[in-house]
Amino acid sequence: MRIPRSIRIVLAALVTSIGAIAPVAAQESVKIGVLTIRSGPASPVGDDLVAGIETAARMYGPVLGRPVELVIEDSLWNPQQAVSKATKLVQQNKVAAILGTSTIETLALSPMADRLNVPIITSNSGGSAITRQNCSKWIFRTNPDDHMSLAALKHLIDQNPKLKNAKWFVMGHDYPYARIVTGSVKGVAGANYVGETYAPMDTTDWAPFIARARASGATAVMMAVTLGTPFLQFAQQAYDFGLMKDVAFVAPLGLPDWLVAKLGPLSTNIISAGSWGAWRYEDQEPVTKAFNEQFHKMHGRVAGMQSVQVGSAAMMLFTAITKAGSTEPDAVVRALETVDVRTPIGPLKFQPGGRQALSPLFLGPYEEVKPPKYGAQYAQRVVEAFPAAKSLPESAEQTGCKLAK
């Protein structure tokens, strides 16, 4: 049977339109880059970051009606590698934004942020300059910066008579972060500072350094020890030599929950001076509880500090893309400036005129969890969520951030 010409034209148009639609459908996902450590002894940090973003994506659902696709790259915690992988994410993978960076990656990407031309939302960077004097149109931060952490430390000391009357000593590895921590302790008005000691990065025997702390008469030790196996060795030896029996041990930024699990009962000798996230905040914040439950369902473990923090960053990004109505970079940046989101660390928005989120810090000791929850037997007890209003000036310009108008 001969098909009439008019029907043949319609069929041809349908075939042509289907052929045009098929490639578009394959590109319908919203691509988000994830840049973090994925190998080596610090890989648990990256594992928590990736798992936190995956959990937030599942909770939020489709963005602009499209599924979220995570494109993950290993930074090796190396500046050159971070730049190379970020460039690949933007130019080859065409991501709409980048999540997950730590201080190392963020500082490396700052000078080239204009060339990358996509929003970068860091949730694991302490260096204050990132959102203060070196602030960039493209780089946002959801975790508190070093100055905010110092304010929380001051508050913790003021509220705790044992710490207020203590003789403070800093013990850590011989690297820049340890000296930042030392400066923070020295910066606490009225604190009785009695000294510091720095061990080589490959130290396995902490006995001589513990002896120096004891000789100083210290009654409070601020720990600036790298996380993972070195921290476990340090804590075990501090306990075995009896120092933990007589001295208060303080973690400047808290501890990741994977490390708390390895420390076990030793963690109960430690106080957090300001964690960036805390899963037990679920007692006060319903979104934290929903995040914890989804995280445990997906990953079979408790949501660690980095997971809670990066999950909050991801929710802010997804909300901003939805508000912008597109993944166009400038539109997403404008939306990020004004989003106000209920997240796993509580209600969150960025400082007006700046790029720092008004993030709380979570103060409190570590303790046994009875009964265990989400697989965690030990965790931080959240005594207080120290608000950004007490640690961050109202105006971004007061912090040195001057964005181009």
C-alpha positions, 0 to 999 in steps of 0.5 A: 500500500502506498503511504500518502505524501502528507503522512510520509512528511509527518513520519519523517518529521517524527524520526528527525525530532526523535534523532535530535532528542536522543543526544539531549536526553543522554545529557539531561543529568546535572553534573556536579564535580567532587574534588577530594582525597581518594587514596592513601592514609587520608582517604577516609576523609574523602570517603566521608565527603563523597558519601555525604554528597551522595546522601544529600543528592538522594534526599533532595531528589532531582534538580531542575527535574533532572538526576544529579550525576557526581563526577569524582576526581582524586586530588591526592591533597596535592595543589598541582593535581587539584588544578589539573583535576578541576580543569578536567571537571570543568572543560571535559566533564562540563560540571555545573559546580565543584564540591568537596575541596579542602584547604589545599585544593581551595587555595590552589584553585583560588587564583584560577577561579575566574578561568574555571568559571563555575561555583566552588563550594568548599566544606572542608577548608579552615584557612580564613583568607579564602573568604576574607582578604582573598575572597572570590566571586566563585568560591563559597565556604560552608564550614567555619573558618579559623577565626570563627574556631578561635572564637569558639575556643575562647567561649569553651574556655570561658565556660569551663572552669577547668579549662579557664584555670588550666596551664595550656600546652600545644602538642602536634606535628611539625607543619603549618597547621600546628602553628596556626593552632598555637597562635589560636591558643596564645590568642585567647585572652587570659589563657595561661600558656606554658609552651609547645612541642612539634614532632617530625611528621614521621614520628612514631615515638611520642614519649619525648614530646609527652615528657616535655608537656609533663615537665611544663606543668600543663593541665590542658593539651591542645592537639595539633596531630595529623588524623589517622594512624599518627593520631591513634599512636599519639593518643594511645601513648599519651594514655599509656604514659598517664598524661590523659589521667591528669590533663584535659585533651582538646581537639581544635576542630573536633574529630571525624567519627571514623577516627572516634570509632578507632579510638574507642574508649580513649575518645572519652578523654577528649573535648571538641573545641568546635566541630564543623558538624555533629550527627548528634545534633539530631536531638535539636535539628530534624533535618540532621536526623533525616540526613543521619537516617538516610546516610545510614541506610545508604552507607551502613555507618554513622554520618561523620563530621565531614559528611554532615558538613558537605551534605549541608553544602550540597543542599545549599548548591542544589537549592541555589540551582533550583532557585536560579532555574538553570545551571548557568554559572552566574545565575547559580552564584547570584542564587547562592548569595541569597539562599536560606536552607535548612541543613544537617548543621541547622539553618544556613545562609551566606554572610551578606556581601560575602562568601562565608556561611553563617555556620555554627560550631559544635562544642562538647566532650566525646562519650560512650553512646548508650545504646549504640546508634547508627553503628556508633559506640562513641561520639561527641555529646553536643553541649552547645551549638556556638552560633556564627553571630558570636564568631563572625562580623555582620559585614563581610567587608569587616573581614576584609572581603571586597567583591567586585560590584 
